[in-house]
Amino acid sequence: SAHVSAADCHVLWAQKDNVLQPKADVTATEGEAVTLGCEYNTSSTNAYLYWYKQDINDRPRFILSRSTFSYEKTEDGVKNRFKSRLNSTLRSVPLTIEELQPSDSAVYYCALGDIASYHTNTTHSYI
């Protein structure tokens, strides 16, 4: 079975802008799918939502980003199994991992930024 954890991850640039993940461990059987929730709150009209994966004793690594204006980026190595769709009405950007593998066991972080952070490659500063 694969074991994934969700962890709170709040941005630094504005108190009123934040993300909320359920503080929970999820255990699922290999080969199954699992969905990790993330809700966000921002006054920005150009919000970017990022998902990161952190393995034990490693730094968080970028998986994918979604934006409120339909810009999408997904790392090549996870394109076939890691999926996310941003719902601006619900302010939600859940991450679904399909066909779970033992290597998916990790802590997953959801982070919030804006278009400026994307262009300056400072996404790591939100972790």
Long-range contacts (C-beta under 8 A, 24 or more apart in sequence): 1-27, 1-28, 1-29, 1-30, 2-27, 2-28, 2-29, 2-30, 2-34, 2-100, 2-101, 2-102, 2-104, 2-105, 3-27, 3-105, 4-28, 4-34, 4-36, 4-97, 4-104, 4-105, 4-106, 4-107, 4-108, 5-106, 5-107, 5-108, 6-36, 6-37, 6-38, 6-107, 6-108, 6-110, 7-107, 7-108, 7-109, 9-52, 9-109, 9-110, 9-111, 9-126, 9-127, 11-111, 11-112, 11-113, 11-126, 12-125, 12-126, 13-114, 13-117, 13-126, 14-42, 14-43, 16-41, 16-42, 16-43, 17-41, 17-42, 17-43, 17-44, 17-112, 18-42, 18-112, 19-49, 19-110, 19-111, 19-112, 21-109, 21-110, 28-100, 29-100, 30-100, 30-101, 30-102, 31-99, 31-100, 32-99, 32-100, 33-96, 33-97, 33-98, 33-99, 33-100, 34-96, 34-97, 34-100, 35-94, 35-95, 35-96, 35-97, 36-94, 36-95, 36-96, 36-97, 36-108, 36-110, 37-92, 37-94, 38-92, 38-93, 38-94, 38-95, 38-110, 39-90, 39-91, 39-92, 40-91, 40-92, 40-93, 40-110, 40-112, 41-91, 42-112, 42-114, 44-68, 44-114, 46-114, 46-115, 47-112, 47-113, 47-114, 48-112, 48-113, 48-114, 48-115, 48-117, 48-118, 49-84, 49-86, 49-93, 49-110, 49-111, 49-112, 49-113, 50-110, 50-111, 50-112, 50-113, 50-123, 50-126, 51-82, 51-84, 51-93, 51-95, 51-108, 51-109, 51-110, 51-111, 52-108, 52-109, 52-110, 52-111, 52-127, 53-106, 53-107, 53-108, 53-109, 54-106, 54-107, 54-108, 54-109, 55-106, 56-106, 59-124, 60-109, 60-124, 60-127, 62-123, 63-95, 63-108, 64-95, 65-118, 65-123, 66-93, 67-115
